[in-house]
């Protein structure tokens, strides 16, 4: 799910708060009264297939063709790791 600018999986909901776990295993306890004030996007409905935007920082001295090549190989590696999703 996405709450505000955070991407995380819901691990627990109780009367006081909602516990989320981020992609890098950081747990967030967000009070429920704060949860209702954020836009919540369910990334698992209607399907689990979704995309995320990521920023990639590159030095200005690196040639554009080199960047395109590296990013292309990274995408191919993702297809190898997650063939069902891509």
C-alpha positions as CSV (number, residue, x, y, z in Angstrom):
1,X,0.0,0.0,0.0
2,X,1.0,3.6,-0.3
3,X,0.2,6.1,2.4
4,X,1.2,9.6,1.5
5,X,4.8,9.1,0.1
6,X,5.5,5.9,2.0
7,X,5.3,2.4,0.4
8,X,4.7,-0.4,2.9
9,X,2.8,-3.6,3.7
10,X,0.2,-3.6,6.4
11,X,1.3,-5.9,9.2
12,X,-1.2,-5.2,12.0
13,X,-4.2,-3.0,12.6
14,X,-5.5,-2.4,16.2
15,X,-7.7,0.2,17.9
16,X,-4.8,2.7,18.3
17,X,-2.6,2.4,15.3
18,X,-1.7,0.7,12.0
19,X,1.7,-1.1,11.8
20,X,3.4,-1.0,8.4
21,X,6.6,-2.6,7.2
22,X,8.5,-0.8,4.4
23,X,10.5,-2.5,1.6
24,X,13.7,-2.1,3.6
25,X,12.2,-3.8,6.7
26,X,11.5,-0.6,8.7
27,X,8.4,-0.8,10.8
28,X,6.1,2.3,11.1
29,X,3.4,2.6,13.7
30,X,1.0,5.3,12.4
31,X,-1.9,6.4,14.6
32,X,-5.2,5.7,13.0
33,X,-6.3,9.3,13.3
34,X,-3.3,10.2,11.1
35,X,-4.0,7.3,8.7
36,X,-7.4,8.8,7.8
37,X,-5.9,12.1,6.9
38,X,-3.7,10.6,4.2
39,X,-4.5,9.3,0.7
40,X,-4.2,5.5,0.8
41,X,-3.5,3.5,-2.4
42,X,-4.1,-0.2,-2.3
43,X,-1.3,-1.7,-4.5
44,X,-2.7,-5.3,-4.3
45,X,-6.2,-4.6,-5.7
46,X,-7.5,-5.4,-8.3
47,X,-4.1,-7.1,-9.1
48,X,-0.8,-7.3,-7.3
49,X,1.1,-6.0,-10.4
50,X,2.1,-2.4,-10.0
51,X,5.0,-0.1,-10.6
52,X,7.0,2.2,-8.4
53,X,8.9,5.3,-9.3
54,X,12.5,5.5,-8.2
55,X,15.1,8.1,-8.5
56,X,18.5,7.2,-9.9
57,X,21.3,9.7,-9.3
58,X,24.0,9.8,-12.0
59,X,27.1,11.9,-12.2
60,X,27.0,14.5,-15.0
61,X,30.3,13.1,-16.2
62,X,28.8,9.7,-17.2
63,X,28.0,9.4,-20.9
64,X,24.2,9.1,-21.6
65,X,24.7,5.9,-23.6
66,X,26.5,4.3,-20.6
67,X,23.5,5.2,-18.4
68,X,21.0,3.7,-20.9
69,X,23.1,0.5,-21.1
70,X,23.3,0.1,-17.3
71,X,19.6,0.8,-16.8
72,X,18.7,-1.6,-19.6
73,X,20.7,-4.4,-18.1
74,X,19.2,-3.7,-14.7
75,X,15.7,-4.0,-16.2
76,X,16.7,-7.3,-17.9
77,X,17.9,-8.6,-14.6
78,X,14.5,-7.8,-13.0
79,X,12.8,-9.8,-15.8
80,X,15.1,-12.7,-14.9
81,X,14.2,-12.4,-11.2
82,X,10.5,-11.8,-11.6
83,X,9.5,-13.4,-14.9
84,X,5.8,-13.6,-13.9
85,X,5.4,-10.0,-13.2
86,X,7.2,-8.5,-16.2
